[in-house]
């Protein structure tokens, strides 16, 4: 918000979305993950970069059990969605590729933030 409002910068901006476990900010992180919060952001940014765990729901074993509303709401307000961080070393080879396919085809994200672009491509 500071970049857009105080500096008047017109660069394409993405909101990095995660949790506020260590209270590093006074921002209400939960609010900005709600539909109202995303609508509020639409006046300032053009896209979301959420932690991938905010885009889908996982069971305790790490299997995907469904999607959240975050991508749907983001697309409703014309945001691009680029979840992070897709790291092949955190998943077995097959499950990483399946995860990427799920995010691309089912969740319909617009791209990925990754350390392994060769696998994503």
CNS distance restraints for C-alpha pairs under 8 A (distance, minus, plus):
assign (resid   1 and name CA) (resid   5 and name CA) 5.83 0.50 0.50
assign (resid   1 and name CA) (resid   6 and name CA) 7.78 0.50 0.50
assign (resid   1 and name CA) (resid  44 and name CA) 6.53 0.50 0.50
assign (resid   2 and name CA) (resid   6 and name CA) 5.14 0.50 0.50
assign (resid   2 and name CA) (resid   7 and name CA) 6.74 0.50 0.50
assign (resid   3 and name CA) (resid   7 and name CA) 5.09 0.50 0.50
assign (resid   3 and name CA) (resid   8 and name CA) 6.60 0.50 0.50
assign (resid   3 and name CA) (resid   9 and name CA) 5.99 0.50 0.50
assign (resid   4 and name CA) (resid   8 and name CA) 4.98 0.50 0.50
assign (resid   4 and name CA) (resid   9 and name CA) 5.15 0.50 0.50
assign (resid   4 and name CA) (resid  10 and name CA) 6.68 0.50 0.50
assign (resid   4 and name CA) (resid  44 and name CA) 6.54 0.50 0.50
assign (resid   5 and name CA) (resid   9 and name CA) 7.66 0.50 0.50
assign (resid  12 and name CA) (resid  45 and name CA) 6.89 0.50 0.50
assign (resid  12 and name CA) (resid  46 and name CA) 6.08 0.50 0.50
assign (resid  13 and name CA) (resid  44 and name CA) 7.79 0.50 0.50
assign (resid  13 and name CA) (resid  45 and name CA) 4.91 0.50 0.50
assign (resid  13 and name CA) (resid  46 and name CA) 5.61 0.50 0.50
assign (resid  13 and name CA) (resid  47 and name CA) 6.54 0.50 0.50
assign (resid  14 and name CA) (resid  45 and name CA) 5.78 0.50 0.50
assign (resid  14 and name CA) (resid  46 and name CA) 5.95 0.50 0.50
assign (resid  14 and name CA) (resid  47 and name CA) 4.49 0.50 0.50
assign (resid  14 and name CA) (resid  48 and name CA) 5.03 0.50 0.50
assign (resid  14 and name CA) (resid  49 and name CA) 6.15 0.50 0.50
assign (resid  15 and name CA) (resid  45 and name CA) 6.87 0.50 0.50
assign (resid  15 and name CA) (resid  47 and name CA) 6.41 0.50 0.50
assign (resid  15 and name CA) (resid  48 and name CA) 4.84 0.50 0.50
assign (resid  15 and name CA) (resid  49 and name CA) 5.74 0.50 0.50
assign (resid  15 and name CA) (resid  50 and name CA) 7.67 0.50 0.50
assign (resid  16 and name CA) (resid  48 and name CA) 6.27 0.50 0.50
assign (resid  16 and name CA) (resid  49 and name CA) 4.66 0.50 0.50
assign (resid  16 and name CA) (resid  50 and name CA) 5.70 0.50 0.50
assign (resid  16 and name CA) (resid  51 and name CA) 7.89 0.50 0.50
assign (resid  17 and name CA) (resid  29 and name CA) 7.67 0.50 0.50
assign (resid  17 and name CA) (resid  33 and name CA) 7.78 0.50 0.50
assign (resid  17 and name CA) (resid  48 and name CA) 7.13 0.50 0.50
assign (resid  17 and name CA) (resid  49 and name CA) 5.92 0.50 0.50
assign (resid  17 and name CA) (resid  50 and name CA) 4.25 0.50 0.50
assign (resid  17 and name CA) (resid  51 and name CA) 6.08 0.50 0.50
assign (resid  18 and name CA) (resid  29 and name CA) 7.46 0.50 0.50
assign (resid  18 and name CA) (resid  50 and name CA) 6.15 0.50 0.50
assign (resid  18 and name CA) (resid  51 and name CA) 5.52 0.50 0.50
assign (resid  18 and name CA) (resid  54 and name CA) 7.50 0.50 0.50
assign (resid  19 and name CA) (resid  29 and name CA) 6.45 0.50 0.50
assign (resid  19 and name CA) (resid  30 and name CA) 7.88 0.50 0.50
assign (resid  20 and name CA) (resid  24 and name CA) 6.63 0.50 0.50
assign (resid  20 and name CA) (resid  25 and name CA) 7.07 0.50 0.50
assign (resid  20 and name CA) (resid  29 and name CA) 6.52 0.50 0.50
assign (resid  28 and name CA) (resid  32 and name CA) 6.78 0.50 0.50
assign (resid  29 and name CA) (resid  33 and name CA) 6.69 0.50 0.50
assign (resid  30 and name CA) (resid  34 and name CA) 6.74 0.50 0.50
assign (resid  31 and name CA) (resid  36 and name CA) 7.41 0.50 0.50
assign (resid  31 and name CA) (resid  37 and name CA) 5.22 0.50 0.50
assign (resid  32 and name CA) (resid  36 and name CA) 7.44 0.50 0.50
assign (resid  32 and name CA) (resid  37 and name CA) 3.99 0.50 0.50
assign (resid  32 and name CA) (resid  38 and name CA) 5.67 0.50 0.50
assign (resid  32 and name CA) (resid  40 and name CA) 7.98 0.50 0.50
assign (resid  32 and name CA) (resid  41 and name CA) 7.59 0.50 0.50
assign (resid  33 and name CA) (resid  37 and name CA) 6.05 0.50 0.50
assign (resid  33 and name CA) (resid  38 and name CA) 6.42 0.50 0.50
assign (resid  33 and name CA) (resid  70 and name CA) 6.80 0.50 0.50
assign (resid  34 and name CA) (resid  38 and name CA) 6.17 0.50 0.50
assign (resid  34 and name CA) (resid  70 and name CA) 7.55 0.50 0.50
assign (resid  35 and name CA) (resid  39 and name CA) 6.12 0.50 0.50
assign (resid  35 and name CA) (resid  70 and name CA) 7.72 0.50 0.50
assign (resid  35 and name CA) (resid  73 and name CA) 6.01 0.50 0.50
assign (resid  36 and name CA) (resid  40 and name CA) 6.19 0.50 0.50
assign (resid  37 and name CA) (resid  41 and name CA) 6.31 0.50 0.50
assign (resid  38 and name CA) (resid  42 and name CA) 6.34 0.50 0.50
assign (resid  38 and name CA) (resid  73 and name CA) 7.15 0.50 0.50
assign (resid  38 and name CA) (resid  74 and name CA) 6.67 0.50 0.50
assign (resid  38 and name CA) (resid  77 and name CA) 7.67 0.50 0.50
assign (resid  39 and name CA) (resid  43 and name CA) 7.66 0.50 0.50
assign (resid  39 and name CA) (resid  77 and name CA) 6.59 0.50 0.50
assign (resid  40 and name CA) (resid  44 and name CA) 7.94 0.50 0.50
assign (resid  41 and name CA) (resid  45 and name CA) 6.00 0.50 0.50
assign (resid  42 and name CA) (resid  46 and name CA) 6.77 0.50 0.50
assign (resid  42 and name CA) (resid  77 and name CA) 6.48 0.50 0.50
assign (resid  42 and name CA) (resid  79 and name CA) 7.63 0.50 0.50
assign (resid  46 and name CA) (resid  78 and name CA) 7.43 0.50 0.50
assign (resid  46 and name CA) (resid  79 and name CA) 5.24 0.50 0.50
assign (resid  46 and name CA) (resid  80 and name CA) 6.74 0.50 0.50
assign (resid  47 and name CA) (resid  74 and name CA) 7.63 0.50 0.50
assign (resid  47 and name CA) (resid  78 and name CA) 7.97 0.50 0.50
assign (resid  47 and name CA) (resid  79 and name CA) 4.37 0.50 0.50
assign (resid  47 and name CA) (resid  80 and name CA) 4.46 0.50 0.50
assign (resid  47 and name CA) (resid  81 and name CA) 5.80 0.50 0.50
assign (resid  47 and name CA) (resid  82 and name CA) 7.71 0.50 0.50
assign (resid  48 and name CA) (resid  74 and name CA) 7.38 0.50 0.50
assign (resid  48 and name CA) (resid  79 and name CA) 6.64 0.50 0.50
assign (resid  48 and name CA) (resid  80 and name CA) 6.21 0.50 0.50
assign (resid  48 and name CA) (resid  81 and name CA) 4.91 0.50 0.50
assign (resid  48 and name CA) (resid  82 and name CA) 6.25 0.50 0.50
assign (resid  48 and name CA) (resid  83 and name CA) 7.63 0.50 0.50
assign (resid  49 and name CA) (resid  81 and name CA) 5.94 0.50 0.50
assign (resid  49 and name CA) (resid  82 and name CA) 4.77 0.50 0.50
assign (resid  49 and name CA) (resid  83 and name CA) 4.98 0.50 0.50
assign (resid  49 and name CA) (resid  84 and name CA) 6.60 0.50 0.50
assign (resid  50 and name CA) (resid  54 and name CA) 6.30 0.50 0.50
assign (resid  50 and name CA) (resid  55 and name CA) 7.16 0.50 0.50
assign (resid  50 and name CA) (resid  81 and name CA) 7.54 0.50 0.50
assign (resid  50 and name CA) (resid  82 and name CA) 6.85 0.50 0.50
assign (resid  50 and name CA) (resid  83 and name CA) 4.79 0.50 0.50
assign (resid  50 and name CA) (resid  84 and name CA) 6.24 0.50 0.50
assign (resid  51 and name CA) (resid  55 and name CA) 7.27 0.50 0.50
assign (resid  51 and name CA) (resid  83 and name CA) 5.51 0.50 0.50
assign (resid  51 and name CA) (resid  84 and name CA) 4.98 0.50 0.50
assign (resid  51 and name CA) (resid  85 and name CA) 6.81 0.50 0.50
assign (resid  52 and name CA) (resid  56 and name CA) 6.77 0.50 0.50
assign (resid  52 and name CA) (resid  83 and name CA) 5.05 0.50 0.50
assign (resid  52 and name CA) (resid  84 and name CA) 5.45 0.50 0.50
assign (resid  52 and name CA) (resid  85 and name CA) 6.88 0.50 0.50
assign (resid  52 and name CA) (resid  86 and name CA) 7.87 0.50 0.50
assign (resid  53 and name CA) (resid  57 and name CA) 6.61 0.50 0.50
assign (resid  53 and name CA) (resid  58 and name CA) 7.47 0.50 0.50
assign (resid  54 and name CA) (resid  68 and name CA) 7.04 0.50 0.50
assign (resid  54 and name CA) (resid  70 and name CA) 7.34 0.50 0.50
assign (resid  55 and name CA) (resid  67 and name CA) 6.02 0.50 0.50
assign (resid  55 and name CA) (resid  68 and name CA) 5.33 0.50 0.50
assign (resid  55 and name CA) (resid  69 and name CA) 7.42 0.50 0.50
assign (resid  55 and name CA) (resid  70 and name CA) 5.93 0.50 0.50
assign (resid  55 and name CA) (resid  71 and name CA) 6.64 0.50 0.50
assign (resid  55 and name CA) (resid  83 and name CA) 7.56 0.50 0.50
assign (resid  55 and name CA) (resid 107 and name CA) 7.88 0.50 0.50
assign (resid  56 and name CA) (resid  64 and name CA) 6.71 0.50 0.50
assign (resid  56 and name CA) (resid  65 and name CA) 7.53 0.50 0.50
assign (resid  56 and name CA) (resid  66 and name CA) 5.73 0.50 0.50
assign (resid  56 and name CA) (resid  67 and name CA) 4.06 0.50 0.50
assign (resid  56 and name CA) (resid  68 and name CA) 5.26 0.50 0.50
assign (resid  57 and name CA) (resid  64 and name CA) 5.85 0.50 0.50
assign (resid  57 and name CA) (resid  65 and name CA) 5.60 0.50 0.50
assign (resid  57 and name CA) (resid  66 and name CA) 5.35 0.50 0.50
assign (resid  57 and name CA) (resid  67 and name CA) 5.74 0.50 0.50
assign (resid  57 and name CA) (resid  68 and name CA) 6.56 0.50 0.50
assign (resid  58 and name CA) (resid  62 and name CA) 5.28 0.50 0.50
assign (resid  58 and name CA) (resid  63 and name CA) 5.28 0.50 0.50
assign (resid  58 and name CA) (resid  64 and name CA) 4.41 0.50 0.50
assign (resid  58 and name CA) (resid  65 and name CA) 5.46 0.50 0.50
assign (resid  58 and name CA) (resid  66 and name CA) 7.37 0.50 0.50
assign (resid  59 and name CA) (resid  63 and name CA) 5.40 0.50 0.50
assign (resid  59 and name CA) (resid  64 and name CA) 6.36 0.50 0.50
assign (resid  59 and name CA) (resid  65 and name CA) 6.26 0.50 0.50
assign (resid  67 and name CA) (resid 107 and name CA) 6.76 0.50 0.50
assign (resid  69 and name CA) (resid  73 and name CA) 6.06 0.50 0.50
assign (resid  70 and name CA) (resid  74 and name CA) 6.06 0.50 0.50
assign (resid  71 and name CA) (resid  75 and name CA) 6.09 0.50 0.50
assign (resid  71 and name CA) (resid  81 and name CA) 6.57 0.50 0.50
assign (resid  71 and name CA) (resid 107 and name CA) 7.03 0.50 0.50
assign (resid  71 and name CA) (resid 108 and name CA) 7.69 0.50 0.50
assign (resid  71 and name CA) (resid 109 and name CA) 6.92 0.50 0.50
assign (resid  72 and name CA) (resid  76 and name CA) 6.14 0.50 0.50
assign (resid  73 and name CA) (resid  77 and name CA) 6.50 0.50 0.50
assign (resid  74 and name CA) (resid  78 and name CA) 6.34 0.50 0.50
assign (resid  74 and name CA) (resid  79 and name CA) 4.99 0.50 0.50
assign (resid  74 and name CA) (resid  80 and name CA) 6.97 0.50 0.50
assign (resid  74 and name CA) (resid  81 and name CA) 7.05 0.50 0.50
assign (resid  75 and name CA) (resid  79 and name CA) 5.18 0.50 0.50
assign (resid  75 and name CA) (resid  80 and name CA) 6.65 0.50 0.50
assign (resid  75 and name CA) (resid  81 and name CA) 7.82 0.50 0.50
assign (resid  80 and name CA) (resid 109 and name CA) 7.47 0.50 0.50
assign (resid  80 and name CA) (resid 110 and name CA) 5.75 0.50 0.50
assign (resid  81 and name CA) (resid 109 and name CA) 5.35 0.50 0.50
assign (resid  81 and name CA) (resid 110 and name CA) 5.30 0.50 0.50
assign (resid  81 and name CA) (resid 111 and name CA) 6.72 0.50 0.50
assign (resid  82 and name CA) (resid 109 and name CA) 6.36 0.50 0.50
assign (resid  82 and name CA) (resid 110 and name CA) 5.96 0.50 0.50
assign (resid  82 and name CA) (resid 111 and name CA) 4.89 0.50 0.50
assign (resid  82 and name CA) (resid 112 and name CA) 4.87 0.50 0.50
assign (resid  82 and name CA) (resid 113 and name CA) 6.10 0.50 0.50
assign (resid  83 and name CA) (resid 109 and name CA) 7.56 0.50 0.50
assign (resid  83 and name CA) (resid 111 and name CA) 7.36 0.50 0.50
assign (resid  83 and name CA) (resid 112 and name CA) 5.54 0.50 0.50
assign (resid  83 and name CA) (resid 113 and name CA) 5.96 0.50 0.50
assign (resid  84 and name CA) (resid 112 and name CA) 6.40 0.50 0.50
assign (resid  84 and name CA) (resid 113 and name CA) 4.70 0.50 0.50
assign (resid  84 and name CA) (resid 114 and name CA) 6.45 0.50 0.50
assign (resid  85 and name CA) (resid 112 and name CA) 7.59 0.50 0.50
assign (resid  85 and name CA) (resid 113 and name CA) 5.37 0.50 0.50
assign (resid  85 and name CA) (resid 114 and name CA) 5.13 0.50 0.50
assign (resid  85 and name CA) (resid 115 and name CA) 7.28 0.50 0.50
assign (resid  86 and name CA) (resid 112 and name CA) 7.12 0.50 0.50
assign (resid  86 and name CA) (resid 113 and name CA) 6.34 0.50 0.50
assign (resid  86 and name CA) (resid 114 and name CA) 4.58 0.50 0.50
assign (resid  86 and name CA) (resid 115 and name CA) 6.67 0.50 0.50
assign (resid  86 and name CA) (resid 116 and name CA) 7.33 0.50 0.50
assign (resid  87 and name CA) (resid  91 and name CA) 7.43 0.50 0.50
assign (resid  87 and name CA) (resid  96 and name CA) 7.99 0.50 0.50
assign (resid  87 and name CA) (resid 114 and name CA) 6.09 0.50 0.50
assign (resid  87 and name CA) (resid 115 and name CA) 5.78 0.50 0.50
assign (resid  87 and name CA) (resid 116 and name CA) 6.32 0.50 0.50
assign (resid  88 and name CA) (resid  92 and name CA) 7.20 0.50 0.50
assign (resid  88 and name CA) (resid  93 and name CA) 6.86 0.50 0.50
assign (resid  88 and name CA) (resid  96 and name CA) 5.88 0.50 0.50
assign (resid  88 and name CA) (resid 115 and name CA) 7.95 0.50 0.50
assign (resid  88 and name CA) (resid 116 and name CA) 6.63 0.50 0.50
assign (resid  88 and name CA) (resid 119 and name CA) 7.94 0.50 0.50
assign (resid  91 and name CA) (resid  95 and name CA) 6.01 0.50 0.50
assign (resid  91 and name CA) (resid  96 and name CA) 5.24 0.50 0.50
assign (resid  92 and name CA) (resid  96 and name CA) 5.97 0.50 0.50
assign (resid  93 and name CA) (resid  97 and name CA) 6.48 0.50 0.50
assign (resid  94 and name CA) (resid  98 and name CA) 6.19 0.50 0.50
assign (resid  95 and name CA) (resid  99 and name CA) 5.94 0.50 0.50
assign (resid  96 and name CA) (resid 100 and name CA) 6.27 0.50 0.50
assign (resid  97 and name CA) (resid 101 and name CA) 6.20 0.50 0.50
assign (resid  97 and name CA) (resid 119 and name CA) 7.63 0.50 0.50
assign (resid  97 and name CA) (resid 120 and name CA) 7.76 0.50 0.50
assign (resid  98 and name CA) (resid 102 and name CA) 6.07 0.50 0.50
assign (resid  99 and name CA) (resid 103 and name CA) 6.27 0.50 0.50
assign (resid 100 and name CA) (resid 104 and name CA) 6.11 0.50 0.50
assign (resid 100 and name CA) (resid 120 and name CA) 6.92 0.50 0.50
assign (resid 101 and name CA) (resid 105 and name CA) 5.80 0.50 0.50
assign (resid 101 and name CA) (resid 106 and name CA) 7.70 0.50 0.50
assign (resid 102 and name CA) (resid 106 and name CA) 5.15 0.50 0.50
assign (resid 102 and name CA) (resid 107 and name CA) 6.49 0.50 0.50
assign (resid 103 and name CA) (resid 107 and name CA) 4.74 0.50 0.50
assign (resid 103 and name CA) (resid 108 and name CA) 5.97 0.50 0.50
assign (resid 103 and name CA) (resid 109 and name CA) 6.07 0.50 0.50
assign (resid 104 and name CA) (resid 108 and name CA) 4.77 0.50 0.50
assign (resid 104 and name CA) (resid 109 and name CA) 5.53 0.50 0.50
assign (resid 104 and name CA) (resid 110 and name CA) 7.49 0.50 0.50
assign (resid 104 and name CA) (resid 111 and name CA) 7.69 0.50 0.50
assign (resid 105 and name CA) (resid 109 and name CA) 8.00 0.50 0.50
assign (resid 112 and name CA) (resid 120 and name CA) 7.83 0.50 0.50
assign (resid 114 and name CA) (resid 120 and name CA) 7.89 0.50 0.50
assign (resid 116 and name CA) (resid 120 and name CA) 6.59 0.50 0.50
assign (resid 117 and name CA) (resid 121 and name CA) 5.98 0.50 0.50
